[in-house]
Amino acid sequence: MATIIPDYRRMTRGDRRSLIVMLLKARREVDTDLVVAAREYNAAKARLDELQQRRSDIEHSLSYID
């Protein structure tokens, strides 16, 4: 997704400041979302690892029965 930004040199000083503030806010929001997504990913990965280990333990136990 590309964002079209007007010619920075032709913008007024106030417009440039507004653009910078808007971009800084957008970056902060994305950074926050990345942190949340990373935490969710890590929690899901830990749960997946736990379930895979349980599955492996069950398969190992079943191998003794067969």
Buried (B, 14 or more C-beta within 10 A) or exposed (E): EEEEEEEEEEBEEEEBEEBEEEEEEEEEEEEEEEEEEEEEEEEEEEEEEEEEEEEEEEEEEEEEEE
